[in-house]
Amino acid sequence: MIIGAALLLAGGLTGCSAVRLGYDQGPTLAYWWLDSRLDFDARQTERVKALLAQWFDWHRGTQLEDYAALLARAHEEAAAAASTEQMCAWTTKWRDRADAALQRLAPAVAEVAATLTPAQIARLEGKLADDRRKMREEELDVTPPKRQAASADRAIERYERLYGRLDGTQREWVRDSVRRSPYEPQRRLDDLAWRHREVLQALRRLAAERPGPEQATAQVRVTFAALLEPPQADGGAYRTRWLEHQCELATRVHNGASAAQRQHLRERLREWETDARMLAGRGRTGATAAAGATR
């Protein structure tokens, strides 16, 4: 119930000012990340920065109020016990919002993709190969106990960002869950390799064919949909098992949390809600000012 919303933010942010700062720097950070992989030329740099700014303006002005409402709901529910089904339901809520964000991003991706050179796409291919190599080193080229210990440490860190410090029993719940997890690192690596191939094939096709804006955007949206729901030989059974296992752990940690820990969670959710509303209000103010300037 709560974890699906909260862990998304807890993954990289530790406080309300960090949320605002991270969001405000989003266009710059996104550009740096993309440029490190594609090495944009001067004309591309100017256009990519403009498109990223436009997307963040849209997101701030149209999506953050909805996020704030979800966080407010999570804040209210955080005081009560949760079921595994409630926990997993949050995954669908956030996936739907991710899909909406990607749909809005598609025209920008289509526009930039048409300007990429073979050398830029080859550079991206090398960077993606590096990502897979790093994952292999961390997940497959180590013993299962070492991999599981690292995974448990990361999970404990995420939960402590939400609930405050876990006690010894709670930490053991996490470690035991990781040991029993259906997670298969080779499946994840295979899935990542498939996604990378899809991205590279789509970019090469768009750069070579240079279709019109509508057709290019449609192709990008098809690729985005595939990336969100990649094909599974077992019909998605493995993914379902893994998600349910994660939801079961989240439910156990939440239902086993002390009153102080649940209060810590509620305070963290309220901070994020406040930040989302503040950022959304800033987006509305900017949109109003821009509209007035055009009159």
KOLVO-655713 format. One record per residue: residue in three letters; x, y, z of N, C-alpha, C in turn. Coordinates in steps of 0.1 Angstrom, whole numbers, plus 5000, padded with zeros to 4 digits. Example, Ala and Ser with C-alpha at 12.3 -4.5 7.8 and 13.67 -1.06 7.14 Angstrom:
BEGIN
ALA513249435078512349555078513249675078 SER512849785071513749895071512950005079 
% end
This chain:
BEGIN
MET500849885000500050005000500950125000 ILE501750155011502550275012503850255005 ILE504450135005505750125000505950154985 GLY504850114977504950134963505150284960 ALA504550374967504750514965506050564972 ALA506350514984507450574992508750534987 LEU508950404984510250354980510750414967 LEU509750454959510150524946510950654950 LEU510550724960511250844964512450814973 ALA512350714981513350684991514650634984 GLY514450584972515650534965516850624964 GLY516550754963517750844961517650974968 LEU516550994976516451124983516251104998 THR516851195006516851175020516051285028 GLY515551385021514851485028514051575019 CYS513251655025512351735016513151835008 SER514151895013514951985004515651914993 ALA515951784996516651704985515651674974 VAL514351654977513351634967513251754958 ARG513051874964512951994957514152024948 LEU515352004955516652034947516751934936 GLY516451814938516651714928515751734916 TYR514451774919513551804908513951924901 ASP514352034908514652154901515952134892 GLN516752044896517952014888517751914877 GLY516551864877516151754868516551774853 PRO516251884847516651904833518151904831 THR518851964840520351964839520951824841 LEU520451754851520951614853520551524842 ALA519351534837518951454826519851484813 TYR520051604811520951644799522351584801 TRP522951594812524251544815524351394812 TRP523251324817523251184816523151144801 LEU522251204794522151174780523351214772 ASP523951324775525151374768526351284770 SER526451224782527551134785527451004776 ARG526250974772526050854764525950884749 LEU525651004745525451034731526351144725 ASP526951224734527851324730527251424719 PHE526251494724525551584715526451694709 ASP526151734696526751844691526051974695 ALA526552094691526052214696524552234693 ARG524152204681522752224677521852124685 GLN522352004686521551904694521451944709 THR522551994714522552034728521552144731 GLU521452244722520452354724519052294724 ARG518752204714517452154713517052054724 VAL517951974728517751874739517451944752 LYS518252044755517952124767516652194767 ALA516252244756514852304755513752204756 LEU513952084750512851984751512751934765 LEU513951914772513851864786513151974795 ALA513452094793512852204801511352204798 GLN510952184786509552184783508852064790 TRP509451944789508851824796508751844811 PHE509751904817509651924832508652024835 ASP508552134827507452224829506052164828 TRP505852074818504652004817504351914829 HIS505451844833505251754845504951824857 ARG505651934860505452014872504052074872 GLY503552114860502352184860501052094859 THR501251964855500151884853500151754861 GLN501251704866501351574872501651584887 LEU502351684892502751674906501551694916 GLU500551764912499351774921498751634923 ASP498751554913498251414914499151334923 TYR500451344921501451274930501251314945 ALA501051444947500751494960499551424967 ALA498451414958497251354963497551204967 LEU498251134959498650994962499450984975 LEU500351074977501151074989500351115001 ALA499351204999498451235010497651115015 ARG497251035005496450915008497350815015 ALA498550805010499550705017499750755031 HIS499850885033500150935047498950895056 GLU497750905051496650865060496550715062 GLU496950635053496850495054498050435062 ALA499150515063500350465069500150425084 ALA499150475090499050445104498350305106 ALA497750245096497050125097497850005091 ALA497449885094498049765089497749755074 ALA498649685067498449675052498349525048 SER497849495037497849365031498849365019 THR499249235016500149225004499449274991 GLU498149254990497449304978497449454978 GLN497249524989497349664989498649714985 MET499749654990501049694987501249684972 CYS500949574966501149554952500349644943 ALA499149684948498349774940498949904937 TRP499849954946500550074944501550064932 THR502049954929502849934917502149974905 THR500849934904500049964892499850114891 LYS499550184903499250324903500450404897 TRP501650364902502850434897503250404883 ARG502950274879503250234865502450314856 ASP501150334859500250414850500750554849 ARG501350614859501850754859503150754851 ALA503950654852505150644844504850634829 ASP503750564826503350554812502850684806 ALA502150764814501750894810502850984807 ALA503950974816505051064814505851024802 LEU505950894799506650854787505850894774 GLN504550884775503750924763504051074760 ARG504151154770504451294768505851314762 LEU506751234766508151244762508351194748 ALA507551114743507751044730508051144718 PRO507251254717507651344705509051404706 ALA509451434718510851484720511851384716 VAL511651254721512551154717512651134702 ALA511451134696511351114682512151224674 GLU512051344679512651454672514151444673 VAL514651414685516151404687516751284680 ALA515951174681516451044674516751064660 ALA515951144653516151164639517451244635 THR518051304646519251384643520551304647 LEU520351184653521551114657522351054646 THR523651054648524551004638524850854641 PRO525350774632525750644635526850634646 ALA527750734646528750734656528150754670 GLN527150844671526450864684525750734689 ILE525050674680524350554684525350444688 ALA526550434681527550334684528150364698 ARG528250494701528750534715527750494725 LEU526450514723525450464732525450314734 GLU525650244723525750094724526850054733 GLY528050124732529150094741528850124755 LYS528150234758527850264772526850164778 LEU525850124770524950024774525649884777 ALA526549854769527349734771528149744785 ASP528649864788529349884800528349864812 ASP527049914810526049894821525849744823 ARG525749664813525549524814526749454821 ARG527949504817529149444822529249464837 LYS528849594841528849624856527849534863 MET526649524857525649434864526149294865 ARG526749244855527249104855528349094867 GLU529149184868530249184878529649184892 GLU528549264894527949284907526949174910 GLU526349114900525249014903525548874900 LEU526348854889526648714885528048664888 ASP529048754888530448714890530748714905 VAL529848694913530048694928529248564933 THR529648524945528948414951527548454955 PRO526548364955525148404959525148464973 PRO525848414983525848484996526248624996 LYS527348654988527848784987526848874980 ARG526248824969525248904962524048934971 GLN523548834978522448844987522748944999 ALA523948945004524249035015524249175010 ALA524749204998524749334992523249384990 SER522449294985521049324982520349354995 ALA520549275005519949305018520349435024 ASP521549465023522049595028521349715021 ARG521149705008520549805000519049815004 ALA518349705006516949705010516849765024 ILE517749725033517649785047517749935047 GLU518749985038518950125037517650195032 ARG517050135022515750195017514650195028 TYR514550085035513450085045513750185056 GLU515050205060515350295071515150435067 ARG515250465054514850605049513450635052 LEU512650525052511150545054510850535069 TYR511350435076510850405089511850445100 GLY513050495097514050515107514750385109 ARG515650375119516450255121515650135124 LEU515950025117515249895119515949825131 ASP515249745138515849675149516449545144 GLY517049465152517749335148516749245141 THR515549225147514549135142514149185128 GLN513849305126513449355113514549345103 ARG515749365106516849345097516949205093 GLU516649115102516748965098515548935089 TRP514448995091513348975081513749005067 VAL514449115066514849155052515949055047 ARG516849025055517948925050517348795047 ASP516348745055515748615052514948625039 SER514248735037513448755025514348755013 VAL515548815013516448815002516948674999 ARG517248605010517748465008516648375001 ARG515348405004514348324998513748374985 SER514248484981513748554969513748474957 PRO512748484948512848414935513648484925 TYR514248594929515048674920516148594913 GLU516248604900517248534892518048644884 PRO519348664888520148774882520348754867 GLN520448624862520548604848519348644840 ARG518148624846516948674840516948834838 ARG517448894849517549044849518549084838 LEU519649024837520649054827520049034813 ASP519448924811518848894798517748994794 ASP516949034804515949134802516549274799 LEU517649304806518349434803518849434789 ALA519449324785520049314771518949324761 TRP517849264763516649274754516249424753 ARG516149494764515749634764516749714756 HIS517949694758519049764751518949744736 ARG518749624732518549594718517349674712 GLU516249674719515049744714515349894712 VAL516049954722516350094721517250124709 LEU518250044708519250064697518650044684 GLN517849944682517149914669516150034666 ALA515450084676514550194674515250314669 LEU516350344676517050464673517750454659 ARG518250344656518850324642517750344631 ARG516550284634515550294624515050434622 LEU514950514633514450644632515550734625 ALA516750714629517850794623517950764608 ALA517750644604517950604590516750644582 GLU515550624587514350644579513750784580 ARG514050854591513550994593512151004589 PRO511250934595509750954592509251084597 GLY508051114593507451244597507251244612 PRO506951354618506851364633505751274639 GLU504651264633503551174638503951024638 GLN504550984626504950844625506050814635 ALA507050904636508150884645507750874659 THR506850964663506250964677505550834679 ALA504750784670504050654671505050544673 GLN506150544666507150434667507850444681 VAL508150564686508750574699507750524710 ARG506450554708505450504718505350354718 VAL505450294707505450144706506650094713 THR507850154712509050104719508850124734 PHE508350244738508150264752507250154758 ALA506150124751505250024756505949884758 ALA506749854748507549724749508449724760 LEU509149844763510049844774509449834788 LEU508149884789507449874801506949724803 GLU506649654793506149524794506849434784 PRO508149404787508949314778508349174777 PRO508549104766507948964765508648874775 GLN507848784780508348684790507948544784 ALA508948454784508648314779507648244788 ASP507548284800506648214810505348284811 GLY505148384802503848464803503848564815 GLY505048594821505048684832504948624845 ALA505048494846504848424859506048464869 TYR507248464863508448494871508248634877 ARG507948734868507848874873506748884884 THR505648814882504648814892505148764905 ARG505848644905506348584917507248684924 TRP508148744917509148834923508448954929 LEU507449014922506749134927505949094940 GLU505348984940504548944952505448914963 HIS506648864961507648844972508048974978 GLN508349074969508649214974507549274982 CYS506349254977505149314984504949244998 GLU505249114999505149045011506149095022 LEU507349125017508349185026507949315031 ALA507449405022507049535025505949535035 THR505049435033503849425043504349385056 ARG505249295057505849245070506549355077 VAL507349435070508049535077507149645082 HIS506149685073505149785077504349735089 ASN503749615088502949575099503749545112 GLY505049525111505849495122506549625128 ALA506249735122506849865126506249905139 SER507149975147506650035159505850155157 ALA505250205167504450335166505450445161 ALA506650445167507550555163508050545149 GLN508250415144508650395130507550435121 ARG506250405124505150445115505050595115 GLN505250665126505250805127506350865118 HIS507550805118508650845110508250835095 LEU507550725091507050715078506050815074 ARG505150845083504050945080504751085078 GLU505751115086506351245085507151255072 ARG507751145068508451145055507551165043 LEU506351095044505351105033504851245033 ARG504551305044504051445045505051545039 GLU506351525042507351615036507351605021 TRP507251485015507251465001505951524995 GLU504851505002503551564997503751724996 THR504251775007504451925007505351974996 ASP506451894994507351934983506651924969 ALA505851824967505151804954504151924952 ARG503451964963502452074961503252204959 MET504352224965505052344963505652354949 LEU506152244944506652244930505552254920 ALA504352194923503252204914502752354914 GLY502752414925502352554925503252644918 ARG504552614919505552694911505252674896 GLY504852554892504652524878503352604873 ARG502352614882501152694878501452834877 THR502352884886502653034886503453064873 GLY504352974870505152994857504252994845 ALA503352904845502452894833501553014832 THR501053064843500253184843501053304838 ALA502253314843503153434839503453424824 ALA503653304819503953284805502753324796 ALA501553284801500353314793500153464793 GLY500353534804500253674805501153744795 ALA502353694794503453754786503053754771 THR502253654767501953634753500653714749 ARG500053774759498753854755499153994749 
% end
